[in-house]
Amino acid sequence: MGVEEPSLAKRCAAEFAGTGLLIFLGLGVVMTSVLTGAQSGLWQVAVVWGAAVTLAIYAVGGVSGAHINPAITVALATWGRFPRREVVPYALAQVAGAFVAAALLFVLFNPYLKERERTKGVERGGPGSEVTAMCFGEFFPSPGPLSNSEGPYSLDEHARLNALVSEPSAFLAEVLGTMVLAVVVTAVTDGRNPNSPRAGMAPAFIGLAVAALVSIFGPLTQACFNPARDVGPRVFTMLAGWGTAALPRGAGVVTVYVLAPTLGAILGTGLYLRVLKPAEAGTIE
């Protein structure tokens, strides 16, 4: 007798919990790095993000498949690997989990956020408050150098930093990063791939891929690769006092952090399934 598939409600609850765990750990290390100097470099932040992905997959993968990322959900549905009618419930659960995780971290770290705003001479919701909003939603390039520099916030220095990464460059970075991630996810979870890791090890390799990608793309876009990771926390910050200061350069929030990861996931999943996937025994390619 086969095992009964969990209900859609239970699977969405798992996606909520898994994404919440991922974002709580991932944003948590961003906050300790930016606000307390607890991490000594980008690699330490990247490793925690990788561990967060791995733990979240282990925690809920047996129930929902652990998409924990709307871009992956859309990509799987695009290539016939997931029911299209379930994309919206999954995505809403993922964004909600990220939103709640951001809210919990806000409760824990708000005194540190206020202190950073005081030392940088900025008012929450006003110019320069990206130095703390970056702990939730993402910006291109990362405002980390502004937040961690000596002295008050400088509008001129911020303009100089922003000139280093254009919106098209940020879009390309997110497409490429998510495409690589999707290739890895599809390859290591393919039971017919003779080089896929042994049972139970795929989440570790996915986490390692995330850590590597964050190390490369973090300074450019803060390494999103996951619309829920950006949208949930960003919406929370807008409601928690940052308002439109939480939005990077107008429509960039949609093009760079929603459309680009989704496109990258679709391309990466298709690349593996249509080009890189090993031929099955007895078939002629």
Backbone bond lengths (Angstrom), bond angles and torsions (degrees), N, CA, C in turn:
res aa  C-N    CA-C-N  psi(-1)  N-CA   C-N-CA  omega(-1)  CA-C   N-CA-C  phi
1 M - - - 1.464 - - 1.527 108.80 -
2 G 1.329 117.82 128.21 1.459 121.71 -177.23 1.515 112.47 -73.15
3 V 1.326 114.53 158.73 1.459 120.50 177.86 1.524 109.20 -77.80
4 E 1.315 116.16 130.87 1.464 120.67 -179.14 1.525 110.29 -71.15
5 E 1.324 115.83 133.59 1.461 120.47 179.52 1.529 109.92 -69.60
6 P 1.329 117.79 137.11 1.473 119.65 177.27 1.520 110.77 -58.15
7 S 1.317 115.83 150.95 1.457 120.64 178.05 1.519 110.66 -64.44
8 L 1.332 115.87 161.11 1.464 120.06 177.92 1.522 110.45 -59.84
9 A 1.325 117.61 -39.01 1.468 120.60 179.72 1.531 110.81 -61.65
10 K 1.331 116.50 -42.66 1.462 119.16 -179.97 1.518 110.85 -68.15
11 R 1.329 116.78 -38.59 1.459 119.29 179.22 1.531 111.17 -67.44
12 C 1.320 116.76 -37.64 1.471 119.62 177.08 1.528 110.67 -67.11
13 A 1.335 116.58 -36.96 1.467 119.72 176.13 1.528 110.31 -62.25
14 A 1.338 116.11 -38.29 1.463 119.99 177.87 1.528 110.92 -66.96
15 E 1.337 117.31 -39.68 1.460 120.16 177.29 1.526 110.86 -64.87
16 F 1.326 116.58 -38.95 1.467 121.20 175.98 1.529 109.91 -59.70
17 A 1.326 115.80 -49.49 1.463 120.02 -177.44 1.523 111.75 -68.06
18 G 1.328 116.94 -42.58 1.457 119.91 -178.36 1.519 112.22 -65.90
19 T 1.335 116.30 -43.80 1.463 119.22 178.22 1.518 110.47 -67.42
20 G 1.327 116.57 -37.80 1.458 119.67 177.15 1.516 111.94 -60.87
21 L 1.333 116.85 -42.97 1.470 120.72 177.71 1.525 110.75 -63.03
22 L 1.332 115.86 -45.89 1.463 120.14 178.60 1.521 111.47 -56.89
23 I 1.314 117.25 -48.88 1.464 120.90 -175.52 1.517 111.57 -72.56
24 F 1.324 117.29 -35.57 1.468 119.16 178.59 1.529 110.20 -61.53
25 L 1.317 116.90 -45.98 1.466 119.64 -179.97 1.527 111.40 -71.87
26 G 1.336 116.40 -42.56 1.460 119.68 -177.30 1.514 113.27 -67.30
27 L 1.334 116.63 -50.62 1.466 118.90 177.75 1.518 111.01 -68.34
28 G 1.316 116.27 -29.83 1.466 118.96 177.99 1.509 111.87 -59.97
29 V 1.338 116.87 -42.76 1.458 118.60 -179.69 1.527 110.75 -72.64
30 V 1.348 118.12 -30.25 1.457 120.01 173.67 1.525 110.10 -61.57
31 M 1.323 116.37 -44.35 1.463 120.27 -178.43 1.516 111.86 -65.77
32 T 1.327 117.34 -44.43 1.464 117.89 -179.67 1.525 111.26 -66.29
33 S 1.333 115.97 -32.25 1.461 119.28 178.20 1.526 111.25 -70.13
34 V 1.336 116.87 -49.05 1.466 121.39 -175.24 1.519 111.35 -73.19
35 L 1.324 116.78 -42.74 1.463 120.59 -168.91 1.522 114.40 -93.13
36 T 1.331 117.78 -24.58 1.472 119.00 -176.06 1.521 112.92 -124.01
37 G 1.343 117.77 -9.72 1.461 119.55 -177.37 1.507 113.08 70.14
38 A 1.342 117.04 22.97 1.460 120.72 -175.43 1.521 112.70 -68.69
39 Q 1.339 117.41 -26.04 1.467 120.34 179.69 1.534 108.61 -102.91
40 S 1.324 115.93 143.81 1.468 119.41 -174.93 1.516 113.07 -92.46
41 G 1.327 118.29 -5.01 1.454 119.40 -179.66 1.510 111.85 -176.21
42 L 1.327 115.38 174.56 1.460 121.28 -177.18 1.523 111.69 -62.74
43 W 1.335 117.23 -35.61 1.455 119.21 -177.33 1.525 111.59 -61.11
44 Q 1.310 118.39 -38.22 1.463 119.91 178.54 1.519 111.09 -63.83
45 V 1.321 117.01 -40.68 1.465 120.59 176.07 1.523 109.81 -63.48
46 A 1.332 116.41 -43.92 1.465 121.26 -178.46 1.523 111.45 -62.08
47 V 1.316 117.13 -40.75 1.464 120.82 -179.12 1.531 110.55 -63.40
48 V 1.314 117.13 -40.56 1.466 119.26 178.86 1.529 110.54 -66.54
49 W 1.345 117.35 -40.05 1.470 119.22 175.13 1.527 110.15 -59.57
50 G 1.325 116.92 -43.58 1.459 119.86 178.45 1.518 112.03 -62.35
51 A 1.332 116.12 -42.97 1.464 119.79 177.81 1.528 111.00 -64.41
52 A 1.332 116.46 -37.28 1.462 120.26 179.45 1.518 111.16 -62.21
53 V 1.341 116.65 -43.90 1.468 120.64 177.60 1.523 110.21 -61.81
54 T 1.320 116.67 -46.15 1.464 121.11 -178.98 1.521 111.26 -59.74
55 L 1.320 117.49 -48.56 1.463 121.51 -177.84 1.523 111.31 -65.49
56 A 1.327 117.01 -39.20 1.459 119.74 179.55 1.525 111.10 -64.30
57 I 1.326 116.75 -39.85 1.467 119.78 178.93 1.522 110.56 -65.94
58 Y 1.324 116.83 -44.36 1.457 119.32 177.73 1.533 111.53 -61.27
59 A 1.332 115.98 -36.16 1.462 120.05 -175.05 1.523 113.20 -69.48
60 V 1.338 117.51 -41.11 1.465 119.09 -171.56 1.529 113.74 -124.40
61 G 1.320 117.86 0.13 1.452 119.76 -177.05 1.511 114.23 -59.85
62 G 1.319 116.73 -34.44 1.456 120.44 -179.50 1.509 113.82 -69.39
63 V 1.328 117.18 -16.36 1.459 121.18 -178.78 1.523 111.06 -100.25
64 S 1.334 116.74 -53.29 1.475 120.96 -171.00 1.517 114.43 -111.75
65 G 1.319 117.62 -5.95 1.458 120.12 -172.09 1.507 112.98 87.47
66 A 1.334 116.33 -6.01 1.470 122.42 175.75 1.517 112.77 52.04
67 H 1.324 116.20 56.80 1.462 118.72 171.38 1.530 109.45 -66.00
68 I 1.328 115.85 -47.25 1.476 126.40 -179.91 1.526 112.77 43.31
69 N 1.325 115.82 29.33 1.462 121.35 -174.62 1.525 108.26 -166.80
70 P 1.334 118.75 114.51 1.468 119.77 179.80 1.524 113.53 -58.25
71 A 1.322 117.78 -31.46 1.462 119.94 -179.94 1.525 110.76 -63.91
72 I 1.320 117.24 -40.70 1.466 121.29 177.57 1.523 110.07 -67.62
73 T 1.320 116.87 -40.53 1.460 120.42 178.76 1.526 110.66 -61.07
74 V 1.327 117.01 -47.14 1.470 121.16 179.26 1.525 110.48 -63.25
75 A 1.329 117.43 -41.71 1.455 120.62 -179.00 1.523 111.31 -63.33
76 L 1.313 116.79 -44.43 1.465 119.93 179.49 1.529 110.86 -63.44
77 A 1.327 116.56 -39.68 1.467 119.90 178.02 1.528 110.67 -66.99
78 T 1.323 116.70 -38.45 1.468 120.82 179.86 1.522 111.67 -60.19
79 W 1.336 116.54 -37.63 1.464 121.03 -176.68 1.523 112.44 -99.72
80 G 1.336 116.32 19.48 1.458 120.44 173.09 1.503 115.20 74.14
81 R 1.340 117.92 21.32 1.459 121.00 -178.79 1.530 112.74 -104.65
82 F 1.332 117.07 4.81 1.460 121.43 -179.07 1.525 107.68 -157.74
83 P 1.343 117.97 141.92 1.474 120.26 -179.04 1.530 111.86 -63.65
84 R 1.300 116.85 126.69 1.458 120.46 -177.89 1.524 112.19 -63.99
85 R 1.312 117.34 -30.82 1.462 119.99 -179.07 1.529 112.30 -67.44
86 E 1.332 117.13 -15.07 1.462 120.48 -178.42 1.530 112.92 -101.05
87 V 1.325 117.43 1.26 1.466 120.73 -178.58 1.526 110.88 -63.23
88 V 1.324 117.70 -49.55 1.469 120.35 -176.67 1.522 111.87 -63.59
89 P 1.352 120.64 -46.75 1.472 118.99 176.87 1.526 112.85 -58.61
90 Y 1.329 117.20 -41.78 1.461 119.93 178.33 1.527 110.51 -62.29
91 A 1.332 116.74 -47.71 1.465 120.33 -176.81 1.526 111.40 -63.23
92 L 1.321 116.87 -41.37 1.466 119.79 178.62 1.527 110.78 -63.57
93 A 1.319 117.19 -40.97 1.465 120.35 178.43 1.525 110.65 -63.87
94 Q 1.326 117.04 -40.26 1.460 121.01 179.93 1.530 111.70 -65.15
95 V 1.323 116.92 -46.00 1.462 120.71 179.48 1.520 110.42 -64.61
96 A 1.327 116.84 -40.03 1.471 120.35 179.15 1.525 111.08 -64.02
97 G 1.324 117.21 -40.91 1.466 119.93 177.62 1.516 111.94 -61.86
98 A 1.338 116.20 -40.91 1.466 120.54 178.46 1.525 110.62 -66.20
99 F 1.332 117.40 -39.77 1.460 122.24 179.43 1.533 110.35 -60.90
100 V 1.317 117.07 -47.29 1.467 121.00 -178.49 1.530 110.66 -65.07
101 A 1.322 116.76 -40.15 1.465 119.82 178.17 1.524 110.88 -60.94
102 A 1.331 116.58 -42.26 1.465 120.49 178.12 1.526 110.91 -62.98
103 A 1.322 116.79 -40.12 1.465 120.59 179.98 1.525 111.11 -63.74
104 L 1.323 116.92 -41.56 1.462 120.19 178.91 1.527 111.17 -64.16
105 L 1.316 116.40 -42.40 1.463 119.87 178.71 1.525 111.56 -66.06
106 F 1.316 116.87 -34.61 1.467 120.83 177.10 1.525 110.16 -60.92
107 V 1.313 117.09 -43.78 1.463 121.07 179.10 1.529 110.31 -60.02
108 L 1.321 116.60 -41.14 1.459 120.90 -177.04 1.530 112.72 -74.00
109 F 1.338 117.40 -37.95 1.463 121.08 -169.12 1.524 114.56 -110.03
110 N 1.322 119.39 3.40 1.458 119.86 -176.32 1.535 113.20 -56.91
111 P 1.340 120.01 -39.74 1.477 118.06 176.22 1.524 112.88 -59.23
112 Y 1.326 117.51 -36.88 1.456 121.14 177.86 1.523 110.83 -69.60
113 L 1.329 116.29 -37.55 1.464 119.92 176.83 1.529 110.76 -62.52
114 K 1.316 116.48 -44.55 1.463 120.66 179.42 1.522 111.16 -63.40
115 E 1.310 116.62 -39.59 1.467 119.70 -179.69 1.524 110.97 -66.25
116 R 1.340 117.24 -39.22 1.457 119.09 177.95 1.529 110.52 -65.44
117 E 1.306 117.64 -40.72 1.466 120.82 177.39 1.524 110.90 -63.05
118 R 1.314 116.83 -37.45 1.465 120.48 178.68 1.525 110.65 -65.64
119 T 1.330 116.99 -45.89 1.462 119.83 -176.69 1.534 111.72 -70.08
120 K 1.333 117.26 -27.63 1.467 120.24 178.87 1.520 112.04 -89.63
121 G 1.324 117.47 -7.24 1.460 120.92 177.40 1.514 113.74 70.51
122 V 1.337 116.74 36.15 1.466 120.23 179.28 1.527 109.26 -120.68
123 E 1.322 114.91 155.81 1.459 121.46 177.04 1.514 108.83 -107.35
124 R 1.322 115.85 133.85 1.455 120.20 -178.35 1.527 110.50 -56.31
125 G 1.321 115.87 126.86 1.458 121.11 -177.18 1.508 113.29 94.55
126 G 1.328 117.60 -13.30 1.457 121.80 -179.63 1.511 111.85 -99.97
127 P 1.344 117.25 -178.17 1.462 121.51 178.89 1.525 111.53 -56.48
128 G 1.301 115.76 133.90 1.454 120.36 178.89 1.506 115.01 91.07
129 S 1.333 118.55 -9.48 1.459 119.24 -178.09 1.527 112.03 -74.06
130 E 1.349 116.39 1.65 1.462 119.76 170.04 1.527 111.07 -60.31
131 V 1.349 117.00 -21.72 1.460 119.67 -178.36 1.519 111.86 -64.46
132 T 1.319 117.18 -20.61 1.469 119.82 173.78 1.527 111.89 -112.07
133 A 1.336 117.86 -30.50 1.466 120.31 177.18 1.521 111.00 -60.55
134 M 1.335 117.69 -27.18 1.453 121.61 179.99 1.519 113.05 -63.05
135 C 1.322 116.86 -16.23 1.460 120.44 177.37 1.528 111.37 -72.72
136 F 1.324 117.17 -12.46 1.467 122.35 -178.61 1.525 110.14 -115.70
137 G 1.355 116.94 -84.41 1.460 120.22 174.95 1.514 110.15 -78.02
138 E 1.331 115.67 178.43 1.460 119.58 -173.21 1.522 112.33 -115.38
139 F 1.335 115.04 158.83 1.459 122.39 -178.24 1.518 109.14 -137.06
140 F 1.316 115.70 154.22 1.459 119.43 175.71 1.518 109.73 -124.98
141 P 1.348 116.07 125.11 1.463 126.58 -9.58 1.526 111.07 -73.46
142 S 1.322 116.55 175.82 1.461 120.16 179.55 1.526 110.69 -60.15
143 P 1.357 117.81 130.27 1.473 120.34 176.42 1.526 113.14 -77.66
144 G 1.337 116.77 9.20 1.455 119.79 -178.52 1.513 114.64 -50.54
145 P 1.346 119.03 -45.01 1.467 119.18 178.69 1.527 113.35 -59.54
146 L 1.327 117.36 -32.44 1.470 120.61 178.07 1.516 110.63 -71.94
147 S 1.323 116.40 -41.82 1.454 120.28 -177.27 1.523 111.83 -68.36
148 N 1.328 116.96 -35.64 1.462 120.78 -174.11 1.529 113.65 -97.23
149 S 1.339 117.88 0.41 1.457 120.04 -179.90 1.527 110.94 -76.88
150 E 1.315 115.70 161.19 1.463 120.94 176.52 1.528 109.45 -75.41
151 G 1.315 116.60 148.00 1.448 121.21 174.68 1.511 113.58 85.18
152 P 1.340 116.43 179.83 1.465 121.38 -176.98 1.518 112.79 -73.60
153 Y 1.312 115.76 166.81 1.456 122.70 177.51 1.523 110.04 -62.48
154 S 1.343 115.66 138.93 1.460 121.59 179.52 1.525 109.43 -119.91
155 L 1.328 116.79 119.41 1.460 121.10 177.99 1.526 110.73 -63.30
156 D 1.323 117.38 -38.48 1.457 120.73 179.50 1.529 111.50 -65.76
157 E 1.308 116.20 -41.27 1.464 119.81 178.87 1.525 110.44 -66.46
158 H 1.318 116.50 -35.41 1.463 120.52 178.07 1.533 110.13 -65.60
159 A 1.324 116.73 -42.47 1.464 120.45 178.05 1.531 110.77 -62.91
160 R 1.316 116.37 -40.06 1.467 119.92 178.22 1.525 110.45 -63.59
161 L 1.328 117.07 -42.09 1.457 121.09 179.30 1.530 110.93 -64.69
162 N 1.331 116.77 -45.34 1.465 120.26 -178.91 1.522 112.47 -61.04
163 A 1.321 116.96 -30.14 1.464 120.71 -178.35 1.526 112.23 -68.05
164 L 1.319 117.53 -15.24 1.458 120.87 -177.42 1.532 112.68 -75.80
165 V 1.343 117.18 -25.60 1.469 120.74 -177.37 1.519 108.98 -132.73
166 S 1.327 116.85 110.87 1.457 121.37 177.50 1.523 109.99 -81.19
167 E 1.340 115.17 166.85 1.462 118.70 177.88 1.528 111.83 -62.45
168 P 1.339 120.48 -43.68 1.473 119.15 176.36 1.529 112.96 -59.33
169 S 1.340 116.60 -38.44 1.467 119.52 178.56 1.521 110.99 -65.79
170 A 1.334 116.11 -41.85 1.462 120.22 178.31 1.524 110.76 -64.55
171 F 1.327 116.27 -40.54 1.464 120.90 178.01 1.530 110.15 -59.89
172 L 1.324 116.47 -47.46 1.458 121.07 179.78 1.528 110.97 -61.60
173 A 1.322 116.83 -42.15 1.462 120.78 179.69 1.523 111.25 -59.75
174 E 1.323 116.72 -44.33 1.462 119.91 -179.37 1.522 112.09 -69.60
175 V 1.339 117.39 -36.05 1.466 119.84 176.18 1.526 109.94 -63.35
176 L 1.326 116.74 -49.36 1.458 120.52 -177.37 1.525 111.94 -63.98
177 G 1.330 116.63 -45.98 1.458 119.96 -178.86 1.518 112.06 -61.35
178 T 1.326 116.52 -45.23 1.455 119.68 -178.88 1.521 110.90 -70.97
179 M 1.311 117.62 -33.15 1.463 120.96 177.25 1.525 110.68 -62.13
180 V 1.321 116.79 -45.98 1.464 120.57 177.57 1.528 110.08 -61.49
181 L 1.324 116.67 -44.61 1.458 120.27 179.67 1.527 110.71 -60.09
182 A 1.327 117.16 -44.19 1.463 120.71 -178.77 1.525 111.70 -64.62
183 V 1.331 117.15 -38.67 1.467 119.88 176.34 1.524 110.03 -59.67
184 V 1.327 116.22 -46.25 1.464 120.34 -179.12 1.527 110.80 -63.97
185 V 1.327 116.83 -46.50 1.466 120.46 -179.23 1.528 110.51 -58.33
186 T 1.324 116.33 -46.78 1.464 120.01 -177.56 1.526 111.09 -67.60
187 A 1.321 117.12 -38.35 1.465 120.46 -177.80 1.517 112.45 -69.40
188 V 1.331 116.80 -46.17 1.472 118.70 -174.61 1.520 112.59 -76.81
189 T 1.335 117.67 -15.23 1.463 119.95 177.44 1.528 112.30 -101.94
190 D 1.333 117.18 5.32 1.458 122.20 178.87 1.524 109.15 -84.25
191 G 1.330 116.72 107.48 1.459 120.73 -178.16 1.513 114.19 -63.53
192 R 1.338 116.93 -17.91 1.458 120.22 179.99 1.521 112.67 -97.25
193 N 1.319 116.36 3.96 1.458 120.80 175.80 1.521 108.11 -84.66
194 P 1.329 118.88 113.00 1.468 120.08 -176.20 1.523 113.52 -63.43
195 N 1.321 117.42 -18.90 1.463 120.66 -179.98 1.521 113.23 -101.57
196 S 1.326 117.18 8.48 1.469 119.03 176.76 1.523 108.83 -69.26
197 P 1.335 117.64 151.61 1.468 120.11 -178.11 1.522 111.83 -65.08
198 R 1.307 115.52 159.33 1.463 120.47 -179.73 1.529 110.53 -61.70
199 A 1.308 115.91 162.62 1.464 121.36 -175.10 1.528 111.37 -52.43
200 G 1.325 115.32 132.17 1.457 121.19 177.19 1.507 115.18 88.55
201 M 1.348 117.99 -6.32 1.462 120.43 -176.73 1.527 113.28 -99.65
202 A 1.326 117.78 -12.13 1.466 119.98 -177.42 1.529 112.86 -55.91
203 P 1.346 120.35 -43.39 1.473 119.00 -179.80 1.523 113.35 -58.39
204 A 1.318 117.41 -34.13 1.468 120.02 179.90 1.522 110.85 -66.26
205 F 1.330 116.77 -39.51 1.458 119.85 179.55 1.529 111.25 -71.58
206 I 1.323 117.29 -34.63 1.462 119.87 175.01 1.527 109.92 -64.56
207 G 1.318 116.99 -42.71 1.461 120.34 177.33 1.520 112.10 -62.54
208 L 1.324 116.77 -38.85 1.462 120.39 178.15 1.525 110.47 -63.85
209 A 1.339 116.34 -39.84 1.465 120.19 177.63 1.523 110.75 -62.66
210 V 1.326 116.84 -41.84 1.468 120.53 178.68 1.519 110.25 -62.11
211 A 1.324 116.77 -44.89 1.466 120.08 -179.85 1.527 111.18 -60.02
212 A 1.324 116.60 -42.36 1.464 120.15 179.38 1.526 110.88 -64.62
213 L 1.326 116.96 -42.93 1.460 120.75 -178.06 1.526 111.83 -68.47
214 V 1.328 117.81 -39.39 1.462 120.78 177.27 1.527 110.10 -61.93
215 S 1.320 116.56 -37.45 1.462 120.64 -179.76 1.522 112.04 -63.38
216 I 1.340 116.60 -29.21 1.462 120.53 -178.52 1.525 111.98 -90.60
217 F 1.324 116.24 -47.13 1.459 120.58 -171.07 1.528 113.83 -94.54
218 G 1.323 117.57 -9.26 1.462 120.65 -177.60 1.519 114.37 -53.59
219 P 1.340 119.41 -48.87 1.463 119.51 -179.93 1.527 114.03 -65.39
220 L 1.331 117.29 -23.89 1.463 120.69 -175.83 1.528 112.29 -83.42
221 T 1.338 116.32 -50.76 1.470 120.34 -174.12 1.520 113.14 -131.21
222 Q 1.306 117.81 5.89 1.458 124.25 -169.35 1.526 111.45 66.79
223 A 1.331 117.45 12.32 1.469 123.32 170.13 1.514 112.83 55.58
224 C 1.317 116.18 74.20 1.462 121.00 -178.89 1.531 111.64 -77.35
225 F 1.332 117.00 -75.50 1.465 125.01 -178.84 1.525 113.04 63.11
226 N 1.318 117.86 8.34 1.469 121.36 -172.25 1.531 108.53 -157.08
227 P 1.333 118.88 104.99 1.466 119.89 -178.53 1.519 114.19 -57.07
228 A 1.324 118.69 -34.28 1.467 120.26 179.50 1.523 110.70 -65.70
229 R 1.334 116.61 -36.77 1.465 120.87 179.92 1.525 110.63 -60.82
230 D 1.339 116.94 -31.76 1.461 120.35 -178.73 1.526 112.41 -92.39
231 V 1.339 116.88 -49.37 1.461 120.11 -170.60 1.523 112.22 -66.93
232 G 1.328 117.77 -46.82 1.461 119.79 -178.70 1.524 112.85 -57.93
233 P 1.342 118.15 -55.73 1.460 119.70 178.34 1.528 113.37 -63.88
234 R 1.327 118.33 -34.96 1.457 119.80 -179.14 1.532 111.25 -66.85
235 V 1.322 116.21 -43.36 1.469 119.50 176.76 1.520 109.96 -60.33
236 F 1.332 116.58 -40.27 1.468 118.32 178.28 1.521 110.91 -61.41
237 T 1.327 118.09 -45.25 1.463 119.35 -177.58 1.521 111.54 -64.34
238 M 1.319 116.98 -35.58 1.462 119.77 178.07 1.524 110.40 -62.49
239 L 1.333 116.12 -37.01 1.464 120.61 179.50 1.529 112.53 -79.41
240 A 1.330 116.32 -21.07 1.469 120.58 -174.41 1.524 113.55 -94.73
241 G 1.335 117.21 10.65 1.461 118.53 173.46 1.508 116.22 124.11
242 W 1.327 118.72 -14.85 1.459 120.37 -179.00 1.523 112.06 -83.04
243 G 1.333 117.68 -24.41 1.460 121.14 178.11 1.509 112.71 54.86
244 T 1.330 116.80 -137.06 1.462 120.70 -176.99 1.533 112.89 -72.12
245 A 1.334 117.17 -10.77 1.466 119.12 175.06 1.523 111.30 -65.02
246 A 1.332 116.49 -16.94 1.462 120.80 178.97 1.521 112.45 -82.50
247 L 1.335 117.56 -2.14 1.459 121.41 -178.83 1.525 110.13 -100.13
248 P 1.320 118.36 124.30 1.463 120.60 -179.22 1.517 112.47 -83.90
249 R 1.304 117.94 114.96 1.456 123.13 170.56 1.533 113.11 47.21
250 G 1.305 116.56 57.18 1.465 121.09 173.58 1.507 113.73 69.42
251 A 1.333 115.96 -120.34 1.465 121.35 -174.32 1.523 113.14 -76.76
252 G 1.310 118.01 1.45 1.460 120.87 -178.37 1.509 113.77 -56.87
253 V 1.321 116.46 -30.31 1.460 119.76 -178.75 1.526 111.00 -62.31
254 V 1.318 116.79 -34.26 1.463 120.50 -179.52 1.523 111.12 -84.15
255 T 1.322 116.72 -48.39 1.461 119.66 -175.39 1.527 112.25 -68.11
256 V 1.323 116.82 -43.20 1.460 120.29 -174.52 1.521 112.43 -84.58
257 Y 1.329 117.83 -38.39 1.452 119.67 -170.86 1.526 115.12 -107.10
258 V 1.324 117.51 -3.52 1.470 120.64 174.98 1.528 110.08 -121.21
259 L 1.327 116.25 -57.80 1.463 119.46 -176.40 1.526 112.32 -68.61
260 A 1.321 117.57 -44.90 1.468 120.07 -176.29 1.531 112.36 -63.08
261 P 1.342 120.05 -48.86 1.467 118.47 177.52 1.526 112.91 -61.61
262 T 1.327 116.47 -37.49 1.463 119.22 -179.95 1.522 110.91 -65.01
263 L 1.330 116.10 -44.96 1.457 119.85 177.00 1.524 111.02 -62.18
264 G 1.316 116.53 -43.93 1.461 120.31 179.92 1.517 112.28 -61.43
265 A 1.336 117.14 -40.41 1.465 120.38 179.50 1.520 111.13 -66.51
266 I 1.328 116.87 -40.28 1.465 120.33 178.30 1.527 110.12 -63.70
267 L 1.331 116.60 -45.40 1.461 120.60 -179.58 1.532 111.58 -64.94
268 G 1.323 116.48 -44.06 1.459 119.78 -178.12 1.519 112.73 -66.43
269 T 1.334 116.52 -42.23 1.468 120.10 178.12 1.523 110.27 -64.21
270 G 1.331 116.52 -44.11 1.460 120.35 178.17 1.519 112.50 -64.47
271 L 1.335 116.33 -38.22 1.464 120.26 179.35 1.521 110.80 -59.44
272 Y 1.326 115.76 -43.66 1.473 117.52 179.22 1.523 111.33 -69.73
273 L 1.333 116.78 -48.82 1.467 120.08 -174.58 1.516 113.36 -66.34
274 R 1.328 117.27 -34.54 1.463 120.50 -174.79 1.528 114.51 -100.44
275 V 1.331 118.10 -18.99 1.463 120.29 -174.92 1.532 112.28 -123.99
276 L 1.313 117.92 -49.76 1.455 121.67 -170.91 1.520 114.55 -91.46
277 K 1.294 118.36 -20.84 1.468 122.14 -176.08 1.526 110.56 -59.03
278 P 1.339 118.45 129.47 1.470 120.16 178.68 1.520 111.13 -61.93
279 A 1.325 115.85 145.32 1.458 120.28 178.06 1.516 110.11 -67.51
280 E 1.323 116.63 141.94 1.449 121.10 178.28 1.528 109.81 -75.34
281 A 1.309 116.38 151.06 1.452 121.19 -179.06 1.524 109.95 -58.26
282 G 1.320 115.94 134.51 1.455 120.41 177.20 1.510 113.89 87.13
283 T 1.349 117.87 2.20 1.446 120.03 179.34 1.511 109.79 -110.14
284 I 1.309 116.83 154.69 1.451 122.93 177.31 1.505 109.23 -113.87
285 E 1.316 117.69 120.15 1.454 121.86 -178.30 1.524 109.60 -88.71
